[in-house]
């Protein structure tokens, strides 16, 4: 049996994931750019970027309330001065 080329396997995996992901336009709040994606209605990927420094924070959550709490903490902090 002949194996599919690696490029084809990656493309099929990409297509499978793409069909299960919902993503939304970024929002800007208190100079933070917040982008989030949802996989299978339960897994949340947050990307938070400071408009001033370009600092990027990426977090994965399996609970929606945890993601909301994290967003609330981030937007309460200064996007200019925040350091991880």
C-alpha positions in Angstrom: 0.0 0.0 0.0 1.4 3.4 -1.0 1.5 6.1 1.6 0.2 9.6 0.9 2.8 12.2 0.5 3.5 14.2 3.7 2.3 17.4 2.1 -1.1 15.7 1.4 -1.4 14.4 4.9 -0.7 17.9 6.4 -3.3 19.4 4.0 -5.9 16.8 5.0 -5.2 17.5 8.7 -5.4 21.2 8.1 -8.8 20.9 6.3 -10.1 18.7 9.1 -9.1 21.2 11.8 -10.3 24.2 9.7 -13.8 22.7 9.5 -14.0 22.5 13.4 -12.6 25.9 14.2 -14.7 29.1 14.7 -12.7 32.3 14.8 -13.7 35.8 15.3 -12.5 39.3 14.3 -10.1 40.8 16.8 -11.4 43.4 19.3 -9.5 46.3 20.8 -10.1 47.0 24.5 -7.9 49.3 26.6 -5.2 49.1 24.0 -5.1 45.3 24.0 -5.9 43.5 20.8 -7.8 40.3 21.7 -8.3 37.5 19.2 -10.0 34.3 20.0 -10.8 31.0 18.3 -13.0 28.1 19.5 -12.3 24.5 18.6 -15.1 21.9 19.0 -17.2 24.4 21.1 -15.1 23.8 24.2 -11.4 24.6 23.5 -10.6 28.3 23.5 -7.4 29.9 22.1 -6.8 33.5 23.1 -4.2 35.7 21.6 -3.7 39.1 23.4 -1.4 41.7 21.9 -0.4 45.1 23.3 -0.9 47.9 20.8 2.0 49.8 22.3 4.7 47.2 22.8 3.7 44.3 20.5 4.0 41.9 23.5 1.9 38.8 22.6 0.3 36.5 25.2 -1.1 33.2 24.0 -3.3 31.1 26.3 -5.4 28.0 25.8 -8.5 27.3 27.9 -10.8 24.4 28.2 -13.3 26.4 30.3 -15.1 29.4 28.9 -15.3 31.1 32.3 -11.6 30.8 32.8 -11.1 32.5 29.4 -13.4 35.4 30.3 -11.7 35.8 33.7 -8.3 36.0 31.9 -9.6 38.6 29.4 -11.0 40.7 32.3 -7.7 40.6 34.1 -5.7 41.6 31.0 -7.9 44.5 30.0 -7.6 45.9 33.6 -3.8 46.2 33.2 -2.0 48.8 31.2 -1.1 47.6 27.7 1.9 49.9 27.7 3.5 48.9 31.0 2.5 45.2 31.3 5.4 42.7 31.6 5.1 39.0 32.0 
